[in-house]
Amino acid sequence: MSSFHADIAILGGGMVGLALAYQLLERHPELSIVIIDKELELGCHSSGRNSGVLHAGLYYPPGTLKAQVCVQGARRLRAWCEAERLPVLACGKVIAPQALELDGQLELLLHRGQANGAEVQLIDRAEFHRLVPDGRTASDRALWSPGTCVVKPKLVLQRLEQRLRERGVAFQCGTHTARVQPESRALTLQSSSGEERVLRYGYLFNSAGLQADRMAQAFGLAEQCTLLPFKGVYWLLDPRAPFHFTTNLYPVPDLNLPFLGVHVTPSPDGSITLGPTAIPAWGRENYRGLEGVEPLMAVEFLGDLVSQWWRNAGGFRRYAREQALHGLKPLFVKAAQALVPGLRSEHLIPSEKVGIRAQLYDRQSGTLVQDFRLEHGEASTHVLNAISPAFTASFALADLILDQSPLASH
Ligand SMILES: Cc1cc2nc3c(=O)[nH]c(=O)nc-3n(C[C@H](O)[C@H](O)[C@H](O)COP(=O)(O)OP(=O)(O)OC[C@H]3O[C@@H](n4cnc5c(N)ncnc54)[C@H](O)[C@@H]3O)c2cc1C
């Protein structure tokens, strides 16, 4: 069997893997880097299927990894997109309480945002209606984040891939990892035609998104964790609908859960999307119908959901009541009406876009993991739970991963 060598192997060519390669080259331009992706083209999973919102950093408790990288990451990615002349819609974002009892959460988000270094302010009802004439706030207030913007995720990925290729990064797309041998720093790769080659690496980063936990487990790490896939379905606002949105409109999220709630997002191409849902998926890549269903995983997932519900971990029953059934259009419309009271079912048209969150579940603590999690092996670093805002934060997250990985000693 033929073999080849790279100083650095990156498993997974999503935004996290590409940003890692980019920041590695900024630090060590002499490194040889290969990015391996099982799909024939990049962007088939979360990084090509998300809302494209560059989050300002309001949600995350200070001190968490998310808080450390989101604000800087958003600024850097936005500046990079602008320098590359990629579309950036500088539209800001309003967060409005969808029920009166959620009004108090605005202060919490305000303080978190300020502590994280984000630009954010409380606004009154008049200002809210000036910004979102068709929206609703259940109290007299809302939060305004002027710095939030929206990009086209696939265009970002494509340009980043192009820049990395120009700088000598090799891409092995459509390539499966058949075997891993961490002790000899080798991976056996299998191409789509079945041909096998051995890759010998100096250091490996696992940024395999929805499969990252399985890859980490092949390296003997993260044994107590598994991924629970939550599907995000979007709807498009019919352009003939009598609404005008020039900014993002988000609800106050349930801060016990890692989901931000159904929101309204304008895109740089002029379209307006509503979503995403956060409904259980029955396979990590179960984007539509029965496609990608994993029966064993689905049974285990159901067991985990029942256990979460039974223990009401993190107020899980509220999730089950309020979000788990948003796959049903009438319930989705009801959730969206809390923010856009005039919305009717006929204003929504199905969107092609559907994404699945790579949500990590810690079986030991019985909780959904909230923060990013890094695990280190002998000559490898594994990026787990790269959920939102990993797209936003990617450049800063890559720097944090490089700073924390034992790569320097290899
Ligand atoms: C519905 C939804 C909306 C979101 N909205 C936002 C948002 O507005 N803003 C934001 O910042 N974040 C958002 N996110 C989160 C964001 O999309 C992710 O955090 C980010 O894209 C994760 O990037 P990644 O590189 O880790 O994963 P991915 O993009 O999933 O990339 C992983 C790659 O690994 C490859 N791979 C998998 N297994 C293997 C293997 N064994 N060998 C080789 N390759 C493998 C896959 O093919 C894939 O290309 C959203 C996510 C979802 C699902």
The ligand as an SDF file (V2000), in Angstrom:
LIG
                    3D

 53 58  0  0  0  0  0  0  0  0999 V2000
  -29.0400   24.9540   11.6450 C   0  0  0  0  0  0  0  0  0  0  0  0
  -27.7510   25.5680   12.0840 C   0  0  0  0  0  0  0  0  0  0  0  0
  -27.6230   26.9530   12.1480 C   0  0  0  0  0  0  0  0  0  0  0  0
  -26.4300   27.5350   12.5900 C   0  0  0  0  0  0  0  0  0  0  0  0
  -26.2920   28.8950   12.5550 N   0  0  0  0  0  0  0  0  0  0  0  0
  -25.0990   29.4360   12.8790 C   0  0  0  0  0  0  0  0  0  0  0  0
  -24.8810   30.8280   12.7520 C   0  0  0  0  0  0  0  0  0  0  0  0
  -25.7430   31.5690   12.3170 O   0  0  0  0  0  0  0  0  0  0  0  0
  -23.6740   31.3230   13.1390 N   0  0  0  0  0  0  0  0  0  0  0  0
  -22.6780   30.5180   13.6190 C   0  0  0  0  0  0  0  0  0  0  0  0
  -21.6200   31.0360   13.9810 O   0  0  0  0  0  0  0  0  0  0  0  0
  -22.8530   29.1990   13.7060 N   0  0  0  0  0  0  0  0  0  0  0  0
  -24.0230   28.6330   13.3290 C   0  0  0  0  0  0  0  0  0  0  0  0
  -24.1870   27.2900   13.3870 N   0  0  0  0  0  0  0  0  0  0  0  0
  -23.0720   26.4670   13.8560 C   0  0  0  0  0  0  0  0  0  0  0  0
  -22.0120   26.2980   12.7690 C   0  0  0  0  0  0  0  0  0  0  0  0
  -22.5820   25.9550   11.5490 O   0  0  0  0  0  0  0  0  0  0  0  0
  -21.0150   25.2290   13.2110 C   0  0  0  0  0  0  0  0  0  0  0  0
  -20.5940   25.5340   14.5150 O   0  0  0  0  0  0  0  0  0  0  0  0
  -19.7980   25.1390   12.3210 C   0  0  0  0  0  0  0  0  0  0  0  0
  -20.1690   25.1470   10.9720 O   0  0  0  0  0  0  0  0  0  0  0  0
  -19.0130   23.8970   12.6670 C   0  0  0  0  0  0  0  0  0  0  0  0
  -17.9780   23.7300   11.7260 O   0  0  0  0  0  0  0  0  0  0  0  0
  -17.1600   22.3790   11.6870 P   0  0  0  0  0  0  0  0  0  0  0  0
  -16.0340   22.5940   10.7620 O   0  0  0  0  0  0  0  0  0  0  0  0
  -16.8460   21.9490   13.0730 O   0  0  0  0  0  0  0  0  0  0  0  0
  -18.1780   21.2640   11.1660 O   0  0  0  0  0  0  0  0  0  0  0  0
  -18.7100   20.8960    9.6960 P   0  0  0  0  0  0  0  0  0  0  0  0
  -19.0460   22.0750    8.9210 O   0  0  0  0  0  0  0  0  0  0  0  0
  -19.7840   19.8700    9.9250 O   0  0  0  0  0  0  0  0  0  0  0  0
  -17.4770   20.2070    9.0260 O   0  0  0  0  0  0  0  0  0  0  0  0
  -17.0400   18.9270    9.3730 C   0  0  0  0  0  0  0  0  0  0  0  0
  -16.5120   18.2810    8.1220 C   0  0  0  0  0  0  0  0  0  0  0  0
  -15.9630   17.0220    8.5020 O   0  0  0  0  0  0  0  0  0  0  0  0
  -16.2230   16.1020    7.4790 C   0  0  0  0  0  0  0  0  0  0  0  0
  -16.1140   14.7750    8.0750 N   0  0  0  0  0  0  0  0  0  0  0  0
  -16.9610   14.1570    8.9150 C   0  0  0  0  0  0  0  0  0  0  0  0
  -16.4780   12.9530    9.2620 N   0  0  0  0  0  0  0  0  0  0  0  0
  -15.3020   12.8010    8.6320 C   0  0  0  0  0  0  0  0  0  0  0  0
  -14.3120   11.7750    8.6020 C   0  0  0  0  0  0  0  0  0  0  0  0
  -14.4520   10.6480    9.2980 N   0  0  0  0  0  0  0  0  0  0  0  0
  -13.2260   11.9480    7.8220 N   0  0  0  0  0  0  0  0  0  0  0  0
  -13.0730   13.0940    7.1070 C   0  0  0  0  0  0  0  0  0  0  0  0
  -13.9630   14.1030    7.1070 N   0  0  0  0  0  0  0  0  0  0  0  0
  -15.0570   13.9620    7.8730 C   0  0  0  0  0  0  0  0  0  0  0  0
  -17.6020   16.4660    6.9910 C   0  0  0  0  0  0  0  0  0  0  0  0
  -17.8350   16.0120    5.6800 O   0  0  0  0  0  0  0  0  0  0  0  0
  -17.5750   17.9880    7.0860 C   0  0  0  0  0  0  0  0  0  0  0  0
  -17.2170   18.5900    5.8540 O   0  0  0  0  0  0  0  0  0  0  0  0
  -25.3590   26.6930   12.9650 C   0  0  0  0  0  0  0  0  0  0  0  0
  -25.4860   25.3000   12.8810 C   0  0  0  0  0  0  0  0  0  0  0  0
  -26.6490   24.7450   12.4270 C   0  0  0  0  0  0  0  0  0  0  0  0
  -26.7500   23.2430   12.2960 C   0  0  0  0  0  0  0  0  0  0  0  0
  1  2  1  0
  2  3  1  0
  2 52  2  0
  3  4  2  0
  4  5  1  0
  4 50  1  0
  5  6  2  0
  6  7  1  0
  6 13  1  0
  7  8  2  0
  7  9  1  0
  9 10  1  0
 10 11  2  0
 10 12  1  0
 12 13  2  0
 13 14  1  0
 14 15  1  0
 14 50  1  0
 15 16  1  0
 16 17  1  0
 16 18  1  0
 18 19  1  0
 18 20  1  0
 20 21  1  0
 20 22  1  0
 22 23  1  0
 23 24  1  0
 24 25  2  0
 24 26  1  0
 24 27  1  0
 27 28  1  0
 28 29  2  0
 28 30  1  0
 28 31  1  0
 31 32  1  0
 32 33  1  0
 33 34  1  0
 33 48  1  0
 34 35  1  0
 35 36  1  0
 35 46  1  0
 36 37  1  0
 36 45  1  0
 37 38  2  0
 38 39  1  0
 39 40  1  0
 39 45  2  0
 40 41  1  0
 40 42  2  0
 42 43  1  0
 43 44  2  0
 44 45  1  0
 46 47  1  0
 46 48  1  0
 48 49  1  0
 50 51  2  0
 51 52  1  0
 52 53  1  0
M  END
$$$$
